[in-house]
């Protein structure tokens, strides 16, 4: 019997990669919405920015829940180099 010191890497989970990419896009969209809010000076535009931020936060939280329920969510949602980001 031959034992190997090297173990096979698990196949990449394409769904998890897709969810993680969607999460990163949602984070970038949220950062942009906050920048737009900071620059808004018209009351109607401020209200629009608030609505957009709430919607993007809901999407971000939804994607985060999906990733966590997928199994290895803690590592996948950890951000760049495993550093967590809070929004």
Phi, psi and omega in degrees: 000133183251129178255143181253136177279341181257130178259150178292141175286142176293148179298141180296136179275106185296323179296317179295321178296319179295316179297319179295320177294320177296322178296317179295321177294319178297322178296317179294319178297321179293319177298319177296318180297322177294320178296319177296320178299317180299331183265350183289137179236344178272134182304323179291324178291321176300314179299319178297318179296319179298316178300315181295318179298316179299317180296317181291324176296320179297317179295316179301312181296322177299311180296321179297318177297319179298316181296315180296321180286344181288342178127287183264043183293325183299321180283319183291324182271006184288349179089197182285131179056031177076005180274126181284148175241136178248137180241000000 
